[in-house]
Every structure is written in C-alpha cells, then in structure tokens.
Amino acid sequence: MRWFFVSVGIMAGVLANAQNKVVANITNIRSDNGVCRVCLFNSESSFSGEGGKPFECLTLTVKNKQAQGIFNNVPNGTYALFVFHDKNNNNKMDKNFLGIPKEGYGASQNKLPFASAPNFNDNKFTIANNSTVNIVIKMRNL
C-alpha cells in the first residue's frame, strides 16, 4: 500500500510541475489567408535550428489579421516562441532568392534584428509555479 501513496505523490509532483500555460497573441498579420505557425522552444540550439526540435508547435487560424495559440501543461523552464504567417499554407516560411522572408514572422519578446534571424536569448522568458504567461507578438512583414 505504501508504494501506492509514493506513486500518487510522484504523479502529483509531476502534474503540479506541468500546469503552466503560455498564451501567444499574434497581431499585425497582413491578411487572413493561410495560417500562423507558432512553436515553443526550450533551448537555444532548437530555436536556431542547429539541433533538436521545438517543445511544441501549433497551427493557428487567422481571423481579423490576428491569431491566438495556447500551450498547456508547459513544464517550469525557460522558453522562446517563434511564429510565421504561412499565408500559402505550404508548411514552410517562404524566402526570396536572397534569403529574406516573404511571409511575416515574429518572436516572443519582439526582438527581431534587422539583418539576421531572431535568437533565443533575446526572446526568452521563464515560466514556473502554475502560472500563465501572456505574450503579444507583433508580426514583422517585409
């Protein structure tokens, strides 16, 4: 019977650690065409595409040039969001021949360098203790 209470205690601790929520409100979308794709990253290497995968990704409907995504059960930690407007719904961020994005994009702290991709450290935030983090991302359209 003791093992039952130990197991319940461990499960309660795991569940309590995963009750955080991240709400991403995306604004300044150029049109209602296509979808917004938003990903939550928990490491610099996965955010930069150098290694690993996003923690979780969502595909969002665009309405009135806005979108909202909610990430539930996020463990305590440090994260960053990246979003792009996939206006032709081809599952990728389209770029021109120079590598400049043809579709709007944004990041969690709205820190978007002029001539390079956003980075994890400039856009990170921390979540802990059963909290909700509300983030407003203003899309950059080039």
Phi, psi and omega per residue, in radians:
M1 nan -0.570 3.139
R2 -1.049 -0.706 -3.136
W3 -1.047 -0.570 3.116
F4 -1.097 -0.811 -3.120
F5 -1.198 -0.604 3.069
V6 -1.141 -0.779 3.125
S7 -1.091 -0.752 3.121
V8 -1.109 -0.711 3.119
G9 -1.106 -0.735 3.124
I10 -1.150 -0.793 3.126
M11 -1.084 -0.702 3.126
A12 -1.110 -0.674 3.099
G13 -1.147 -0.718 3.120
V14 -1.145 -0.793 -3.131
L15 -1.166 -0.667 3.123
A16 -1.119 -0.559 -3.134
N17 -1.307 -0.252 -3.035
A18 -2.011 0.467 -3.118
Q19 -1.698 0.134 3.111
N20 -1.268 2.731 -3.139
K21 -2.388 2.432 3.040
V22 -2.062 2.142 3.125
V23 -1.925 2.066 3.137
A24 -1.846 2.042 3.080
N25 -1.846 2.027 -3.056
I26 -1.842 2.206 -3.114
T27 -2.138 3.043 3.070
N28 1.104 0.608 3.064
I29 -1.426 2.366 -2.997
R30 -1.163 -0.593 -3.127
S31 -2.682 2.995 3.081
D32 -1.545 0.046 3.120
N33 -1.183 2.561 3.051
G34 1.218 -2.593 -3.090
V35 -2.429 2.927 2.948
C36 -1.838 2.409 3.059
R37 -2.000 2.137 -3.112
V38 -2.196 2.328 -3.131
C39 -2.167 2.470 3.081
L40 -1.792 2.153 -3.109
F41 -1.978 2.522 3.117
N42 -2.047 0.280 3.071
S43 -2.713 2.688 3.115
E44 -1.124 -0.695 -3.087
S45 -1.184 -0.668 3.112
S46 -1.260 -0.633 3.124
F47 -1.096 -0.697 -3.110
S48 -1.428 -0.140 -3.134
G49 1.443 0.151 -3.107
E50 -1.478 -0.314 -3.138
G51 -3.112 2.434 3.134
G52 1.476 3.052 -3.101
K53 -2.078 2.862 3.056
P54 -1.059 2.697 3.053
F55 -1.114 -0.792 3.114
E56 -2.819 2.567 3.077
C57 -2.217 2.606 3.096
L58 -2.248 2.582 2.996
T59 -1.911 2.145 -2.997
L60 -2.009 2.487 3.010
T61 -1.305 2.433 3.085
V62 -1.737 2.226 3.115
K63 -2.426 2.260 -3.104
N64 0.968 0.646 3.100
K65 1.073 0.531 3.093
Q66 -2.462 2.840 3.065
A67 -2.646 2.727 3.085
Q68 -2.408 2.354 3.079
G69 -2.224 2.471 -3.135
I70 -2.160 2.137 3.054
F71 -1.746 2.035 -3.134
N72 -1.762 2.790 3.060
N73 0.967 0.787 3.137
V74 -1.498 2.149 3.109
P75 -1.111 2.709 3.044
N76 -0.933 2.451 3.110
G77 2.792 -2.973 3.140
T78 -1.943 2.311 -3.029
Y79 -2.421 2.918 2.964
A80 -2.544 2.595 3.113
L81 -1.904 2.525 2.961
F82 -2.285 2.394 -3.120
V83 -2.380 2.571 2.976
F84 -2.499 2.675 3.140
H85 -1.592 1.795 3.135
D86 -1.483 1.308 -2.970
K87 -1.179 -0.381 3.081
N88 -1.819 0.102 3.041
N89 0.939 0.759 3.133
N90 -1.794 0.173 3.046
N91 1.242 0.341 3.094
K92 -2.632 2.752 3.083
M93 -1.501 1.994 -3.106
D94 -1.327 2.467 3.129
K95 -2.297 2.754 3.083
N96 -1.457 -3.071 -3.068
F97 -1.129 -0.316 3.079
L98 -1.591 -0.059 -3.121
G99 1.547 0.179 3.130
I100 -1.477 2.277 -3.117
P101 -1.018 2.356 3.069
K102 -1.690 -0.124 3.139
E103 -2.121 2.621 -3.128
G104 -1.079 2.634 3.132
Y105 -2.595 2.887 3.126
G106 -2.875 2.998 3.136
A107 -2.483 2.858 -2.928
S108 -1.009 -0.618 3.139
Q109 -1.810 0.175 -3.133
N110 1.012 0.506 3.082
K111 -1.696 1.731 -3.059
L112 -2.146 1.770 3.137
P113 -1.002 2.658 -3.084
F114 -1.138 -0.799 -2.992
A115 -2.074 0.396 3.099
S116 -2.667 2.970 3.141
A117 -1.259 2.667 3.068
P118 -1.098 2.693 3.112
N119 -2.100 2.805 -3.053
F120 -1.062 -0.883 -3.030
N121 -1.079 -0.612 3.114
D122 -1.299 -0.355 -3.025
N123 -2.050 0.162 -3.073
K124 -1.367 2.754 3.038
F125 -2.574 2.803 -3.115
T126 -2.026 2.500 3.099
I127 -2.329 2.434 -3.125
A128 -2.832 2.858 2.932
N129 1.049 0.915 3.047
N130 0.961 0.823 -3.085
S131 -1.940 2.963 3.050
T132 -2.096 2.241 3.065
V133 -1.874 2.132 3.086
N134 -1.777 2.172 -3.087
I135 -2.180 2.317 3.053
V136 -1.868 2.094 3.139
I137 -1.918 2.104 3.086
K138 -1.669 2.024 -3.094
M139 -1.139 2.482 2.999
R140 -1.734 2.210 3.112
N141 -2.039 2.079 -3.132
L142 -1.682 nan nan
